[in-house]
Amino acid sequence: MTRRQQLMFLYGAFAVFWLVLAISPVDRPTWLLENTLVFAGFGLMYGIRRQVPLSMTSHTMVVIFLSLHAVGAHYTYSLVPYDAAFRDLTGDSLNGILGFSRNHYDRLVHFCYGLLLALPVRELLMRMAGVRGFWSYFLPLDLVMSSSLFYELLEWAAAVVFGGGLGAAFLGTQGDEWDAHRDMALAGIGALIAVLIIYARNRSRGHELP
């Protein structure tokens, strides 16, 4: 299978998955707000497809992240029924086993934002800006954390503008006053783990490029 065919299959599979989840979401206005990120992500990937060809690993990580986000957009993040699904499979409550008092799907996605997107960001920096050495590891971490901060500010602004139930559903704090701080911290931890894995792998192979 050629690279073009692999990319068509990968993004075609995501398109089908996204379309299925676009049918009867729990809250259509919230779904529309959440999917602005998906449209932006697709636009970016399409725009740089020739100028900055990312590795298949990076494309796969982007699609996995967008898929996780698509699930959150379909149910709204605070209502993703992962605990019910786990209970159906095992008969036990995952939240109960882990001692969770809230729905933590949003925490998972923020963590995966850093874990899954640090490598694509690193590739973009190395190929577009010629970043090498220490900066090729530090800057992806820095960009993930700063973009996570920017997203929390956008969430807050959207909640203020739209207000009411739509604003609360989009913000998804579930009564946690430290929600934004925890989300940013998890994104940073995910990115740090990814960068350390990339560094260890590259050290073992003796090169910088993915």
N, C-alpha and C positions, 0 to 999 in steps of 0.2 A: 504494500500500500504506500503510495507516495505521500509526501508531507501535505500536499494540498488535499488529498483524500482524507487523511487523518484529521485535518482541521475541519473539513466539511462534516465529517462524521461527529466529531466532538461537539461543534457548535450546533449542528443539526439536532443531536440528541438533547442538548440543553434547550433548544427552541421548542421541541415537543414537550419536554418537561414543564417549561414555563407556560406554554399554552394550556396544558392540562390544569395547572394551578391558577390560571387566569379565569377559569370557569367557576362562577359562584364563590368568590372569596368571602370570608366572614364579614369584612367591612370594605366595600368598594372604594369609598373616598380615601381610606387609609392605604389600601392597596395601590391606588394611583400615586399617592405621595411617595410611598416606599419604592415604587418602581422607577422613579426618576433616576435613581442610582443605577439600575440595570440598563436603562437607555443610555446613560452617560458612559457606563463601562463598555457597552457594545460599540458606541460611537468612537471611543478612544482606541479600542482594539482594532476596529476596522480602519481607522485613520492612519495607524502606524504599521499596518500589516506588511507593507513593502519596505518602508524606510528603516524600520527597526524590527526585523524578524525575531520574535522571541522563541525560545526553545519550546518543545512540546510539553516539557515538564511545567514550564510557566503557564502555558495556555491551559493545561489541565488544572493547575491550582486556581487559576482565575475562574474557570467554569465551576469547580467545586464550591468556591466561595459564593459565586452568583446563585448557585443552586440552593445553598443554605439560606441565602437571603430571600430567594423566591418562596421558600417554605414559610419563612417568617412573615413575608408580605401577605401570603395567602390567608394565614390564620390571625394575623397581627401577632407581634412577637410575644406578648404576654399571655397569649392563648394557645400557643403551639402545644398540641396534646402528646408530648413525648412521654409524660408520666403514665398516661392512660395506655399508650401503645406498649410501654414496658410492662405494665401490669397485665395486659392481655397476653403477652408472651411468657411472662414468668410467674404471674400471680402475686408479685410483690410491687410495692411502690418504690420507684427509683428515688424520688424526693425523700421518702421516709428512710430509705437505706442510707442516703447521704446527709440526712438531717436538713434538707432544704425547706424553707418556709415560703418560698416564692417560685414562680416559673423562671428557670435560669437559661432558657433558650437564647435570650438576647446576650447573656454573658458568653455563651459558647461562640456565637457569631462574632462578637467583638474580639475574642481571643483568636479565632480563626482568621480574622482580618489581618492581624499581624503575622500569624504563623504561615498563612498561605500566600500572602501578597509581598512579603519581604523579598523573595527571590525574583519575581517579575520586576519589582521596583529596582533591584540591584542590576538586573540585566539592562533595563532602560538607561540607568545612569552610566553604566560602563560603555554602552554602545552609542549613546547620544552625546554624553559629556566627557567621555574618555576617563572616567573616574577609575582609579586603581588603588591597590594597597589598602591601608587602614580606612580610607574614606569610602571605599566600596563596601565596607561592612558597617561603618558608623552611619553614613547618610541614609541607607534604607531604613534603619532603626529610627533615625531622626524624622524622616518623612512620614513613616507610619504613625509615629506619636503625634506629630504636628497636624497631620490630616485627621487623626482621630479627635483631636481637640477641636479642629474646625468643624467636624461633623456634629459634635455635641453642641456647638454654638448654633449651627443650622437647625438642629432639633429644637433647641430652645426658642429660636426666632420663629420657626414654623408653629410651635405651640402657642406663642403669643399672638401671631397673626390669625391663625384659624380658630384658636380657643375651643372651649367646650369639649365635647366628647372626642372630636377628631384630633384636636391638639393633644389631649391626654393619651389617646390611643397611639399616636405617632411618637410621643415622648416616651411612653412605656416605662415610667419610673417605678410603678407598682408600690408607691408610697415610700420609696427609699430616697432619702434626701442626698445620699452620697452616690446615687446611681451613675451619674456622669463620671465621677472620679474613678469608680470601680471599672467602668467600661474602658476608660482610657488606660488604666493600669493593666488590664487584661490584654488590650491590644499591644501595649509595649512589651509585656512579658512574652506574648506569642511571637512578636518580631525578634526579640532577643534570642529566644530559643532557636528560631529559624536561622538567624545570622550565625549563631554558634555552630549549628549543624553544618551550614554551608562552609564556614571556615575550617572545621575539622575535616570535612570531605576534601576540600581543596588542598589542605596541607598534606593529606595522605596521597593525593594525586599529583601534587607538585605544580598546580596551575590555579589561575584565578577565575577564568571563565567557566560558566556552568556547563 
